[in-house]
Amino acid sequence: MTTPDVPRSLWPSAAPAPDALSGGLTSADPVTALAAALATSTVTGTAPSTAPVTDSLTPPVTGPVTAAPSAPSAAHPVQPAIPSAQSTPVTTEPIGLPGQPAAFSPELARRDFPILHRTVNGHPLVWLDNGATTQKPRQVIETLAGFYGSANSNIHRGAHTMAREATEAYEAGRAAVARFLGAASPDDIVFVRGTTEGINLVAQTWGRANLGPGDDILVPVLEHHSNIVPWQLIAKETRARVVPVPLQPDGQIDLDAYADLLSMRTQLVAVSQASNVLGTVPPVREMTALAHRYGAKVLVDGAQAVAHFPVDVQDLDADFYVFSGHKLFAPTGIGALYAKPEVMRNMAPWQGGGNMIESVDFTGTTYAPVPHLLEAGTGHISGVVGLLSALNWLTSFDRDAIAAYETSLMAYAQQALATVPGLELLGSAPDRIAVLTFTLAGHDPSTIADWLDRDGIAIRAGHHCAQPALAHYGLESAARASLALYNTSEEVDKLVASLHRLQQAA
């Protein structure tokens, strides 16, 4: 393929003018139109009778619960200090004024996740491995099935109706990501497989062009391997160096050390907005402002942040921002890279092929404008459609209420886990997401995970792709329970009770 079958100037936009609307997906809201058009072909089941919800039409809890839980003990069951999935009636659909987010409650969210109503080893599933991946709401599942069942087509390259519809949905996904991140334009968004590919893309395009001998890349010790290794690879190639930024004992970035390490040699700071192993939420906006004083660019890894609190890349003033869809209820294999327009315009192609060109012959190639320049070949079309559905689902709720609920749930979990003899939580940064990484005296992390799995409780064990962060605490591995908006205090109780039984069995 040398050129699109349809000239790029004639590709459908993400939101056609109202007088151009017709049937099928040709709509200002392609996902809504897709769901309507494919209603007869999608799965329309309801939660099983064992689902911890009711069918009452009583409105859900509309705000965060701020009452602190009483200190739990091994002798007395933990008493929930947050909404109970067993006791709070919920509505079958979100409640909210037109154009406004719906009220949030975990029970309302749980209804949309079929997998949360299955059993594992004879017990109801307790999914506490959200830092690795989140589960998918039925809206996403049905949208994917509907797309492949009735709307599948390649994009950008066809003159037929289904190609136009698929292109419309794909570009609507780009526009939705831009809105979700607070970007100025959909043209600031590049689709990638996920955070890892996005970081590698920046390293191999911007990095190769802008890094040289003696240049510094500052990377905090708390980073995921995907925000360390790509910089090591490009640093070796360009003879730059990766400089670790140390942590304080509580898991916060040592900001004094960070300020001291910044210099005119610093070309890039690569920092996560939330740590996958400690939960730490660094002051990214302030760190970015300081880096910019030295002329350095800043890449923010948002993989663990986007599902937990609102993001505004323009407020952060980030030069690059990356995230993975599967960490916020979307399919695997799809993510996005944001770059400031003035930065993206100067980025060279990373891969060559179809979609990223205007014309090709053996005397030379004319390239497409960004962001298409950085999207060679056929993209993950259904992944983008699924991501769009997930973003629509997530943003239908009050994001601030979600963040407040998760903070309450984390505080409850911290107090509950403190009752388990020999358990030590890693990190105590004041600003953090609901990631609870711990060790248990006398037990290997893999043994802990295996024991909990017998009770239907899924956690993660190992180095969590963050070996330098664990080494900060003198560890090679640890157990991790990571919470999401659909987790409940009852699930925390099950985790704590199972850990107590493990200690008693020992």
LUMZA-715597 format. One record per residue (C-alpha): residue number from 1; residue in one letter; x, y, z negated. Coordinates in nm, 4 decimals, decimal comma. Example, Ala and Ser with C-alpha at 12.3 -4.5 7.8 and 13.67 -1.06 7.14 Angstrom:
BEGIN
LONU   nr  rest      east     north        up
LONU    1     A    1,2300   -0,4500   -0,7800
LONU    2     S    1,3670   -0,1060   -0,7140
//
This chain:
BEGIN
LONU   nr  rest      east     north        up
LONU    1     M    0,0000    0,0000    0,0000
LONU    2     T    0,1555    0,3240    0,1106
LONU    3     T   -0,1319    0,5676    0,0757
LONU    4     P   -0,4746    0,5542   -0,0866
LONU    5     D   -0,7529    0,4534    0,1512
LONU    6     V   -0,9289    0,7710    0,0407
LONU    7     P   -0,7252    1,0938    0,0276
LONU    8     R   -0,6425    1,1960   -0,3287
LONU    9     S   -0,8306    1,5229   -0,2842
LONU   10     L   -1,1517    1,3242   -0,2303
LONU   11     W   -1,1224    1,1035   -0,5399
LONU   12     P   -1,4233    1,1324   -0,7710
LONU   13     S   -1,3759    1,3571   -1,0704
LONU   14     A   -1,4382    1,2428   -1,4266
LONU   15     A   -1,7593    1,4434   -1,4484
LONU   16     P   -1,9377    1,5145   -1,1177
LONU   17     A   -2,1637    1,8142   -1,0813
LONU   18     P   -2,5260    1,7361   -1,1719
LONU   19     D   -2,6478    1,7761   -0,8144
LONU   20     A   -2,4033    1,5082   -0,7050
LONU   21     L   -2,5407    1,2461   -0,9405
LONU   22     S   -2,6963    0,9337   -0,8005
LONU   23     G   -2,7446    0,5788   -0,9186
LONU   24     G   -2,5027    0,3385   -1,0789
LONU   25     L   -2,1986    0,4839   -1,2499
LONU   26     T   -2,2137    0,8162   -1,0705
LONU   27     S   -2,2946    0,9988   -1,3912
LONU   28     A   -2,1402    1,2514   -1,6225
LONU   29     D   -2,1286    0,9675   -1,8780
LONU   30     P   -2,0071    0,6593   -1,6897
LONU   31     V   -2,0124    0,4313   -1,9938
LONU   32     T   -2,3718    0,5198   -2,0747
LONU   33     A   -2,4668    0,4703   -1,7121
LONU   34     L   -2,2751    0,1428   -1,7037
LONU   35     A   -2,4594    0,0139   -2,0086
LONU   36     A   -2,7955    0,1109   -1,8604
LONU   37     A   -2,7218   -0,0300   -1,5178
LONU   38     L   -2,5919   -0,3574   -1,6596
LONU   39     A   -2,8364   -0,4020   -1,9457
LONU   40     T   -2,9623   -0,7282   -1,8020
LONU   41     S   -2,6138   -0,8768   -1,7832
LONU   42     T   -2,4720   -0,7831   -2,1228
LONU   43     V   -2,4744   -0,9793   -2,4444
LONU   44     T   -2,7577   -0,8642   -2,6685
LONU   45     G   -2,7226   -1,0618   -2,9882
LONU   46     T   -2,7773   -0,9465   -3,3444
LONU   47     A   -2,5698   -1,0021   -3,6509
LONU   48     P   -2,6152   -1,3462   -3,8082
LONU   49     S   -2,8361   -1,3834   -4,1103
LONU   50     T   -2,5280   -1,4019   -4,3309
LONU   51     A   -2,4191   -1,0517   -4,2376
LONU   52     P   -2,3843   -0,8366   -4,5498
LONU   53     V   -2,6420   -0,5800   -4,4348
LONU   54     T   -3,0172   -0,5300   -4,4438
LONU   55     D   -3,2641   -0,4228   -4,1789
LONU   56     S   -3,4089   -0,1421   -4,3881
LONU   57     L   -3,4452    0,1967   -4,2205
LONU   58     T   -3,3208    0,3767   -4,5303
LONU   59     P   -3,0546    0,6283   -4,4200
LONU   60     P   -2,6938    0,5315   -4,4934
LONU   61     V   -2,4580    0,7076   -4,7290
LONU   62     T   -2,3799    1,0412   -4,5662
LONU   63     G   -2,0663    1,1542   -4,7452
LONU   64     P   -1,7547    1,0303   -4,9160
LONU   65     V   -1,7810    0,8690   -5,2565
LONU   66     T   -1,5451    1,0474   -5,4892
LONU   67     A   -1,6058    0,8710   -5,8187
LONU   68     A   -1,2879    0,6999   -5,9293
LONU   69     P   -1,3106    0,3287   -6,0107
LONU   70     S   -1,2627    0,2189   -6,3662
LONU   71     A   -0,9339    0,0468   -6,4266
LONU   72     P   -0,9854   -0,3209   -6,3363
LONU   73     S   -0,8376   -0,6043   -6,5361
LONU   74     A   -0,7799   -0,9723   -6,4870
LONU   75     A   -1,0429   -1,0522   -6,7469
LONU   76     H   -1,3162   -0,8353   -6,6036
LONU   77     P   -1,4297   -0,8377   -6,2419
LONU   78     V   -1,3454   -0,5288   -6,0416
LONU   79     Q   -1,6480   -0,2991   -6,0210
LONU   80     P   -1,6961   -0,1288   -5,6846
LONU   81     A   -1,6497    0,2472   -5,6881
LONU   82     I   -1,7479    0,2841   -5,3238
LONU   83     P   -2,0543    0,1873   -5,1173
LONU   84     S   -2,1375   -0,1811   -5,1443
LONU   85     A   -2,2076   -0,3785   -4,8286
LONU   86     Q   -2,4303   -0,6063   -5,0369
LONU   87     S   -2,6435   -0,3354   -5,1927
LONU   88     T   -2,6722   -0,0349   -4,9627
LONU   89     P   -2,9490   -0,0543   -4,7019
LONU   90     V   -2,8526    0,0779   -4,3641
LONU   91     T   -3,0165    0,1813   -4,0427
LONU   92     T   -2,9838   -0,0133   -3,7245
LONU   93     E   -2,8555    0,2898   -3,5318
LONU   94     P   -2,6417    0,5900   -3,6260
LONU   95     I   -2,8366    0,8828   -3,7639
LONU   96     G   -2,7336    1,2298   -3,6555
LONU   97     L   -2,8598    1,5395   -3,4880
LONU   98     P   -2,8184    1,5541   -3,1091
LONU   99     G   -2,4633    1,6533   -3,0264
LONU  100     Q   -2,3455    1,5953   -3,3837
LONU  101     P   -2,1602    1,2966   -3,5336
LONU  102     A   -2,3726    1,0415   -3,7141
LONU  103     A   -2,3436    0,9845   -4,0849
LONU  104     F   -2,0916    0,7151   -4,1737
LONU  105     S   -2,1079    0,4122   -4,3976
LONU  106     P   -1,9023    0,0926   -4,3728
LONU  107     E   -2,2209   -0,1129   -4,3594
LONU  108     L   -2,3348    0,0754   -4,0529
LONU  109     A   -1,9999    0,0144   -3,8852
LONU  110     R   -1,9891   -0,3557   -3,9787
LONU  111     R   -2,3127   -0,4296   -3,7960
LONU  112     D   -2,1363   -0,3620   -3,4677
LONU  113     F   -1,8560   -0,6184   -3,5179
LONU  114     P   -1,9673   -0,9753   -3,4401
LONU  115     I   -1,6353   -1,1239   -3,5479
LONU  116     L   -1,6762   -0,9923   -3,9028
LONU  117     H   -1,9693   -1,2301   -3,9449
LONU  118     R   -1,7790   -1,5506   -3,8696
LONU  119     T   -1,6227   -1,7869   -4,1200
LONU  120     V   -1,2599   -1,8975   -4,1503
LONU  121     N   -1,1772   -2,2154   -4,3399
LONU  122     G   -1,5314   -2,2225   -4,4762
LONU  123     H   -1,5255   -1,8653   -4,6073
LONU  124     P   -1,6580   -1,5381   -4,4644
LONU  125     L   -1,3792   -1,3642   -4,2745
LONU  126     V   -1,2022   -1,0843   -4,4598
LONU  127     W   -0,9998   -0,9021   -4,1947
LONU  128     L   -0,7179   -0,7092   -4,3640
LONU  129     D   -0,4737   -0,7145   -4,0735
LONU  130     N   -0,5883   -0,3920   -3,9125
LONU  131     G   -0,2364   -0,2526   -3,8936
LONU  132     A   -0,1612   -0,5264   -3,6405
LONU  133     T   -0,4888   -0,4906   -3,4494
LONU  134     T   -0,8444   -0,3829   -3,5153
LONU  135     Q   -1,1531   -0,5824   -3,4276
LONU  136     K   -1,3824   -0,4740   -3,1443
LONU  137     P   -1,7399   -0,3480   -3,1751
LONU  138     R   -2,0104   -0,5080   -2,9663
LONU  139     Q   -2,0351   -0,1904   -2,7578
LONU  140     V   -1,6808   -0,2453   -2,6317
LONU  141     I   -1,7315   -0,6173   -2,5796
LONU  142     E   -2,0530   -0,5645   -2,3837
LONU  143     T   -1,9035   -0,2835   -2,1758
LONU  144     L   -1,6129   -0,5066   -2,0738
LONU  145     A   -1,8434   -0,7953   -1,9850
LONU  146     G   -2,0715   -0,5639   -1,7937
LONU  147     F   -1,7875   -0,4043   -1,6011
LONU  148     Y   -1,6508   -0,7387   -1,4835
LONU  149     G   -1,9994   -0,8792   -1,4241
LONU  150     S   -2,1402   -0,6001   -1,2114
LONU  151     A   -1,8984   -0,3117   -1,1573
LONU  152     N   -1,5498   -0,4512   -1,0963
LONU  153     S   -1,3487   -0,2702   -0,8293
LONU  154     N   -1,0066   -0,1217   -0,7781
LONU  155     I   -0,9835    0,2540   -0,8156
LONU  156     H   -0,8661    0,5593   -0,6190
LONU  157     R   -0,8374    0,3647   -0,2945
LONU  158     G   -1,1771    0,2712   -0,1629
LONU  159     A   -1,4523    0,4500    0,0281
LONU  160     H   -1,7261    0,2190   -0,0986
LONU  161     T   -1,9692    0,2851   -0,3820
LONU  162     M   -1,8176    0,0510   -0,6393
LONU  163     A   -1,4698    0,1954   -0,5881
LONU  164     R   -1,6072    0,5427   -0,6475
LONU  165     E   -1,7900    0,4239   -0,9581
LONU  166     A   -1,4834    0,2494   -1,0993
LONU  167     T   -1,2677    0,5547   -1,0284
LONU  168     E   -1,5237    0,7723   -1,2013
LONU  169     A   -1,5216    0,5545   -1,5124
LONU  170     Y   -1,1399    0,5397   -1,5145
LONU  171     E   -1,1002    0,9158   -1,4889
LONU  172     A   -1,3767    0,9659   -1,7460
LONU  173     G   -1,1593    0,7562   -1,9764
LONU  174     R   -0,8694    0,9927   -1,9163
LONU  175     A   -1,0891    1,2914   -1,9975
LONU  176     A   -1,2144    1,1201   -2,3147
LONU  177     V   -0,8588    1,0545   -2,4339
LONU  178     A   -0,7722    1,4197   -2,3721
LONU  179     R   -1,0693    1,5309   -2,5831
LONU  180     F   -0,9891    1,2766   -2,8532
LONU  181     L   -0,6308    1,4043   -2,8856
LONU  182     G   -0,7172    1,7704   -2,8445
LONU  183     A   -0,5166    1,7972   -2,5219
LONU  184     A   -0,5792    2,0929   -2,2934
LONU  185     S   -0,6447    1,8830   -1,9804
LONU  186     P   -0,6967    1,5231   -1,8673
LONU  187     D   -0,3894    1,5778   -1,6482
LONU  188     D   -0,1816    1,5711   -1,9681
LONU  189     I   -0,2696    1,2017   -2,0195
LONU  190     V   -0,0858    0,9019   -1,8726
LONU  191     F   -0,2283    0,5532   -1,9185
LONU  192     V    0,0195    0,2927   -2,0413
LONU  193     R   -0,0047   -0,0560   -2,1900
LONU  194     G    0,0367    0,0831   -2,5398
LONU  195     T    0,2628    0,2754   -2,7742
LONU  196     T    0,5704    0,0695   -2,6923
LONU  197     E    0,5435    0,1254   -2,3187
LONU  198     G    0,4686    0,4941   -2,3704
LONU  199     I    0,7840    0,5444   -2,5759
LONU  200     N    0,9930    0,3491   -2,3268
LONU  201     L    0,8489    0,5597   -2,0443
LONU  202     V    0,9595    0,8796   -2,2180
LONU  203     A    1,3011    0,7348   -2,2961
LONU  204     Q    1,3609    0,6193   -1,9404
LONU  205     T    1,2287    0,9336   -1,7682
LONU  206     W    1,2708    1,2372   -1,9896
LONU  207     G    1,5517    1,0755   -2,1878
LONU  208     R    1,7620    0,9749   -1,8905
LONU  209     A    1,7373    1,3269   -1,7474
LONU  210     N    1,7956    1,5213   -2,0690
LONU  211     L    2,0254    1,3191   -2,2958
LONU  212     G    2,4011    1,3189   -2,2678
LONU  213     P    2,7242    1,2541   -2,4597
LONU  214     G    2,7143    1,3943   -2,8100
LONU  215     D    2,3386    1,4545   -2,8169
LONU  216     D    2,1410    1,3473   -3,1227
LONU  217     I    1,8077    1,1649   -3,1451
LONU  218     L    1,6687    1,1859   -3,4985
LONU  219     V    1,4606    0,8858   -3,6057
LONU  220     P    1,3310    0,8385   -3,9630
LONU  221     V    1,4043    0,5106   -4,1366
LONU  222     L    1,0317    0,4375   -4,1732
LONU  223     E    0,9807    0,3948   -3,7969
LONU  224     H    0,8446    0,0891   -3,6188
LONU  225     H    1,0998   -0,0915   -3,4025
LONU  226     S    0,9227    0,0388   -3,0919
LONU  227     N    1,0272    0,3896   -3,1947
LONU  228     I    1,3869    0,2863   -3,2620
LONU  229     V    1,5007    0,0352   -2,9999
LONU  230     P    1,4057    0,2377   -2,6869
LONU  231     W    1,6161    0,5259   -2,8187
LONU  232     Q    1,9066    0,2945   -2,8908
LONU  233     L    1,8899    0,1656   -2,5340
LONU  234     I    1,8875    0,5096   -2,3724
LONU  235     A    2,1472    0,6411   -2,6178
LONU  236     K    2,3863    0,3656   -2,5166
LONU  237     E    2,3311    0,4486   -2,1503
LONU  238     T    2,3727    0,8248   -2,1924
LONU  239     R    2,6312    0,8146   -2,4740
LONU  240     A    2,3966    0,9985   -2,7075
LONU  241     R    2,3490    0,8737   -3,0628
LONU  242     V    2,0503    0,7731   -3,2754
LONU  243     V    2,0681    0,9354   -3,6192
LONU  244     P    1,8541    0,7840   -3,8982
LONU  245     V    1,6676    1,0223   -4,1292
LONU  246     P    1,6639    0,8742   -4,4817
LONU  247     L    1,3638    0,8136   -4,7055
LONU  248     Q    1,2946    0,9113   -5,0624
LONU  249     P    1,2192    0,6361   -5,3172
LONU  250     D    0,8422    0,6840   -5,2756
LONU  251     G    0,8587    0,6281   -4,8991
LONU  252     Q    0,8392    0,9908   -4,7901
LONU  253     I    1,0841    1,1252   -4,5351
LONU  254     D    1,3647    1,3163   -4,7064
LONU  255     L    1,2852    1,6564   -4,5606
LONU  256     D    1,5987    1,8186   -4,7005
LONU  257     A    1,8116    1,5571   -4,5258
LONU  258     Y    1,6041    1,6051   -4,2104
LONU  259     A    1,6666    1,9786   -4,2126
LONU  260     D    2,0388    1,9209   -4,2670
LONU  261     L    2,0590    1,6720   -3,9770
LONU  262     L    1,8938    1,9049   -3,7261
LONU  263     S    2,1396    2,0980   -3,5137
LONU  264     M    2,1887    2,2333   -3,1647
LONU  265     R    2,2974    1,8798   -3,0731
LONU  266     T    1,9483    1,7498   -3,1534
LONU  267     Q    1,7573    1,6862   -2,8328
LONU  268     L    1,4710    1,4749   -2,9675
LONU  269     V    1,2944    1,3869   -3,2907
LONU  270     A    1,0898    1,0634   -3,2780
LONU  271     V    0,8533    1,0263   -3,5736
LONU  272     S    0,5366    0,8329   -3,6535
LONU  273     Q    0,2306    1,0196   -3,7762
LONU  274     A    0,1583    0,7290   -4,0104
LONU  275     S    0,3855    0,4407   -4,1110
LONU  276     N    0,2730    0,0879   -4,0349
LONU  277     V    0,4533   -0,0575   -4,3358
LONU  278     L    0,4389    0,2121   -4,6055
LONU  279     G    0,1328    0,4056   -4,4924
LONU  280     T    0,3275    0,7314   -4,5297
LONU  281     V    0,1821    1,0278   -4,3381
LONU  282     P    0,4742    1,2662   -4,2794
LONU  283     P    0,4255    1,6431   -4,2385
LONU  284     V    0,4582    1,6120   -3,8613
LONU  285     R    0,3424    1,9652   -3,7829
LONU  286     E    0,6081    2,1183   -4,0079
LONU  287     M    0,8771    1,8778   -3,8857
LONU  288     T    0,7899    1,9647   -3,5267
LONU  289     A    0,8109    2,3386   -3,5898
LONU  290     L    1,1541    2,2974   -3,7463
LONU  291     A    1,2792    2,0825   -3,4580
LONU  292     H    1,1587    2,3378   -3,2052
LONU  293     R    1,3751    2,6037   -3,3687
LONU  294     Y    1,6720    2,4063   -3,2409
LONU  295     G    1,5208    2,3536   -2,8974
LONU  296     A    1,4551    1,9834   -2,9617
LONU  297     K    1,1554    1,7962   -2,8260
LONU  298     V    0,9333    1,5903   -3,0580
LONU  299     L    0,7681    1,2563   -2,9819
LONU  300     V    0,4951    1,1470   -3,2220
LONU  301     D    0,4016    0,7791   -3,2540
LONU  302     G    0,0306    0,7885   -3,3322
LONU  303     A   -0,0359    0,4141   -3,3218
LONU  304     Q   -0,1307    0,3921   -3,6908
LONU  305     A   -0,2865    0,7373   -3,7168
LONU  306     V   -0,5550    0,7607   -3,4506
LONU  307     A   -0,8033    0,5217   -3,6135
LONU  308     H   -0,7812    0,6882   -3,9542
LONU  309     F   -0,8041    1,0639   -3,9091
LONU  310     P   -0,8588    1,3243   -3,6361
LONU  311     V   -0,5604    1,4222   -3,4214
LONU  312     D   -0,4930    1,7523   -3,2452
LONU  313     V   -0,1770    1,7427   -3,0362
LONU  314     Q   -0,1910    2,1146   -2,9672
LONU  315     D   -0,2088    2,1927   -3,3381
LONU  316     L    0,0826    1,9556   -3,3991
LONU  317     D    0,2638    2,1209   -3,1061
LONU  318     A    0,3951    1,7746   -3,0150
LONU  319     D    0,5807    1,7466   -2,6860
LONU  320     F    0,4824    1,3791   -2,6573
LONU  321     Y    0,2179    1,1725   -2,8369
LONU  322     V    0,1568    0,8008   -2,7861
LONU  323     F   -0,0981    0,5505   -2,9138
LONU  324     S   -0,2342    0,2004   -2,8519
LONU  325     G   -0,6016    0,1323   -2,7869
LONU  326     H   -0,6128   -0,1931   -2,9772
LONU  327     K   -0,5325   -0,0102   -3,3019
LONU  328     L   -0,8577    0,1872   -3,2731
LONU  329     F   -1,1149   -0,0776   -3,1761
LONU  330     A   -1,0360   -0,0862   -2,8014
LONU  331     P   -0,8942   -0,3754   -2,5941
LONU  332     T   -0,5320   -0,4829   -2,6031
LONU  333     G   -0,3000   -0,3796   -2,3227
LONU  334     I   -0,4183   -0,0204   -2,2914
LONU  335     G   -0,2859    0,2972   -2,4477
LONU  336     A   -0,2017    0,6523   -2,3594
LONU  337     L    0,0843    0,8971   -2,3484
LONU  338     Y    0,0240    1,2693   -2,3901
LONU  339     A    0,2903    1,5123   -2,2721
LONU  340     K    0,2903    1,8887   -2,2575
LONU  341     P    0,2253    1,9888   -1,8956
LONU  342     E    0,5507    2,1807   -1,8611
LONU  343     V    0,7390    1,8732   -1,9849
LONU  344     M    0,5472    1,6176   -1,7780
LONU  345     R    0,5939    1,8148   -1,4562
LONU  346     N    0,9695    1,7658   -1,4857
LONU  347     M    0,9564    1,3919   -1,5527
LONU  348     A    1,0820    1,1663   -1,2739
LONU  349     P    0,9025    0,8478   -1,1644
LONU  350     W    0,9646    0,5506   -1,3882
LONU  351     Q    0,8282    0,2803   -1,1586
LONU  352     G    0,7556    0,2867   -0,7874
LONU  353     G    0,4614    0,1468   -0,5917
LONU  354     G    0,1079    0,2274   -0,4985
LONU  355     N   -0,0968    0,5017   -0,6641
LONU  356     M    0,2086    0,7149   -0,7496
LONU  357     I    0,2737    0,8311   -0,3934
LONU  358     E    0,1218    1,0594   -0,1356
LONU  359     S    0,2962    0,9138    0,1700
LONU  360     V    0,5696    0,6620    0,2439
LONU  361     D    0,7903    0,5943    0,5410
LONU  362     F    1,1489    0,4806    0,5797
LONU  363     T    1,2819    0,8333    0,5913
LONU  364     G    1,1493    0,9141    0,2454
LONU  365     T    0,8551    0,9225    0,0088
LONU  366     T    0,6320    1,2041   -0,1053
LONU  367     Y    0,5131    1,1526   -0,4609
LONU  368     A    0,1751    1,2131   -0,6165
LONU  369     P    0,1374    1,4800   -0,8818
LONU  370     V    0,1397    1,3899   -1,2504
LONU  371     P   -0,0128    1,2060   -1,4233
LONU  372     H   -0,0519    0,9655   -1,1281
LONU  373     L    0,3227    0,9911   -1,0595
LONU  374     L    0,3783    0,7927   -1,3790
LONU  375     E    0,1091    0,5292   -1,3127
LONU  376     A    0,2493    0,3028   -1,0429
LONU  377     G    0,0316    0,0163   -0,9201
LONU  378     T   -0,3130   -0,0909   -1,0307
LONU  379     G   -0,3775    0,0158   -1,3862
LONU  380     H   -0,5663   -0,1670   -1,6583
LONU  381     I   -0,9040   -0,0476   -1,5300
LONU  382     S   -1,1223   -0,2526   -1,7608
LONU  383     G   -0,8943   -0,1560   -2,0480
LONU  384     V   -0,9607    0,2113   -1,9792
LONU  385     V   -1,3348    0,1444   -1,9596
LONU  386     G   -1,3110   -0,0393   -2,2919
LONU  387     L   -1,1039    0,2403   -2,4433
LONU  388     L   -1,3644    0,4935   -2,3343
LONU  389     S   -1,6358    0,2851   -2,4997
LONU  390     A   -1,4301    0,2558   -2,8204
LONU  391     L   -1,3689    0,6300   -2,8342
LONU  392     N   -1,7389    0,6959   -2,7824
LONU  393     W   -1,8183    0,4546   -3,0649
LONU  394     L   -1,5600    0,5917   -3,3083
LONU  395     T   -1,6384    0,9578   -3,2445
LONU  396     S   -2,0096    0,8960   -3,2896
LONU  397     F   -1,9311    0,8986   -3,6637
LONU  398     D   -1,8125    1,1834   -3,8830
LONU  399     R   -1,4334    1,1367   -3,8708
LONU  400     D   -1,3766    1,3323   -4,1914
LONU  401     A   -1,6248    1,1072   -4,3726
LONU  402     I   -1,4374    0,8018   -4,2424
LONU  403     A   -1,1067    0,9400   -4,3711
LONU  404     A   -1,2572    1,0183   -4,7109
LONU  405     Y   -1,4106    0,6700   -4,7371
LONU  406     E   -1,0814    0,5001   -4,6496
LONU  407     T   -0,8983    0,7125   -4,9074
LONU  408     S   -1,1483    0,6050   -5,1753
LONU  409     L   -1,1178    0,2414   -5,0703
LONU  410     M   -0,7378    0,2591   -5,0789
LONU  411     A   -0,7408    0,4069   -5,4295
LONU  412     Y   -0,9753    0,1324   -5,5425
LONU  413     A   -0,7518   -0,1343   -5,3868
LONU  414     Q   -0,4409    0,0095   -5,5509
LONU  415     Q   -0,6024   -0,0097   -5,8947
LONU  416     A   -0,7362   -0,3577   -5,8307
LONU  417     L   -0,4035   -0,4938   -5,7075
LONU  418     A   -0,2325   -0,3496   -6,0148
LONU  419     T   -0,4136   -0,6166   -6,2214
LONU  420     V   -0,2288   -0,9000   -6,0438
LONU  421     P    0,0729   -1,0101   -6,2509
LONU  422     G    0,4024   -0,9767   -6,0642
LONU  423     L    0,2597   -0,7750   -5,7745
LONU  424     E    0,4539   -0,4678   -5,6651
LONU  425     L    0,3301   -0,2221   -5,4035
LONU  426     L    0,5829   -0,0567   -5,1752
LONU  427     G    0,5679    0,3182   -5,1309
LONU  428     S    0,3724    0,5774   -5,3208
LONU  429     A    0,3739    0,8798   -5,0923
LONU  430     P    0,0874    1,1149   -5,1795
LONU  431     D   -0,0215    1,1466   -4,8164
LONU  432     R   -0,0845    0,8034   -4,6711
LONU  433     I   -0,3243    0,5779   -4,4861
LONU  434     A   -0,4729    0,2598   -4,6315
LONU  435     V   -0,1734    0,0314   -4,5788
LONU  436     L   -0,0864   -0,1801   -4,8832
LONU  437     T    0,2451   -0,3625   -4,8451
LONU  438     F    0,3478   -0,5683   -5,1456
LONU  439     T    0,5606   -0,8428   -5,2938
LONU  440     L    0,4450   -1,1025   -5,5456
LONU  441     A    0,6977   -1,2435   -5,7905
LONU  442     G    0,7733   -1,6073   -5,7282
LONU  443     H    0,6107   -1,6234   -5,3858
LONU  444     D    0,7420   -1,5788   -5,0345
LONU  445     P    0,5252   -1,3460   -4,8228
LONU  446     S    0,4450   -1,6247   -4,5780
LONU  447     T    0,3268   -1,8416   -4,8682
LONU  448     I    0,1010   -1,5598   -4,9849
LONU  449     A   -0,0485   -1,5197   -4,6377
LONU  450     D   -0,1064   -1,8940   -4,6055
LONU  451     W   -0,2795   -1,9094   -4,9436
LONU  452     L   -0,5064   -1,6177   -4,8622
LONU  453     D   -0,5900   -1,7652   -4,5229
LONU  454     R   -0,7399   -2,0680   -4,6970
LONU  455     D   -0,9902   -1,8246   -4,8496
LONU  456     G   -1,0650   -1,6661   -4,5137
LONU  457     I   -0,8525   -1,3581   -4,5878
LONU  458     A   -0,6255   -1,2387   -4,3053
LONU  459     I   -0,3188   -1,0347   -4,3968
LONU  460     R    0,0229   -0,9967   -4,2345
LONU  461     A    0,3546   -1,1318   -4,3644
LONU  462     G    0,7067   -1,0685   -4,2365
LONU  463     H    0,9162   -0,7655   -4,1515
LONU  464     H    0,6281   -0,5831   -3,9777
LONU  465     C    0,8617   -0,4641   -3,7006
LONU  466     A    1,0020   -0,2160   -3,9522
LONU  467     Q    1,3155   -0,3802   -4,0879
LONU  468     P    1,4963   -0,0541   -4,1754
LONU  469     A    1,1987    0,0585   -4,3854
LONU  470     L    1,1938   -0,2705   -4,5763
LONU  471     A    1,5714   -0,2587   -4,6170
LONU  472     H    1,5210    0,0755   -4,7940
LONU  473     Y    1,3604   -0,1330   -5,0709
LONU  474     G    1,6160   -0,4128   -5,0488
LONU  475     L    1,3718   -0,6476   -4,8758
LONU  476     E    1,3678   -0,8565   -4,5610
LONU  477     S    0,9946   -0,9313   -4,5635
LONU  478     A    0,6743   -0,8444   -4,7462
LONU  479     A    0,2999   -0,9072   -4,7376
LONU  480     R    0,0671   -0,6376   -4,6018
LONU  481     A   -0,3045   -0,5739   -4,6340
LONU  482     S   -0,4166   -0,2926   -4,4063
LONU  483     L   -0,7677   -0,1514   -4,4318
LONU  484     A   -1,0061   -0,0049   -4,1757
LONU  485     L   -1,3397    0,1735   -4,1816
LONU  486     Y   -1,5365   -0,1537   -4,1879
LONU  487     N   -1,3642   -0,2980   -4,4948
LONU  488     T   -1,5406   -0,2931   -4,8306
LONU  489     S   -1,4716   -0,3061   -5,2021
LONU  490     E   -1,6163   -0,6603   -5,2074
LONU  491     E   -1,3434   -0,7662   -4,9662
LONU  492     V   -1,0803   -0,6067   -5,1875
LONU  493     D   -1,2262   -0,8026   -5,4789
LONU  494     K   -1,1864   -1,1271   -5,2823
LONU  495     L   -0,8248   -1,0432   -5,2032
LONU  496     V   -0,7459   -0,9687   -5,5670
LONU  497     A   -0,9294   -1,2771   -5,6972
LONU  498     S   -0,7408   -1,5027   -5,4543
LONU  499     L   -0,4061   -1,3534   -5,5600
LONU  500     H   -0,4963   -1,4134   -5,9243
LONU  501     R   -0,5686   -1,7788   -5,8407
LONU  502     L   -0,2342   -1,8059   -5,6646
LONU  503     Q   -0,0516   -1,6810   -5,9710
LONU  504     Q   -0,2485   -1,9137   -6,1958
LONU  505     A   -0,1755   -2,2101   -5,9690
LONU  506     A    0,1950   -2,1374   -5,9959
//
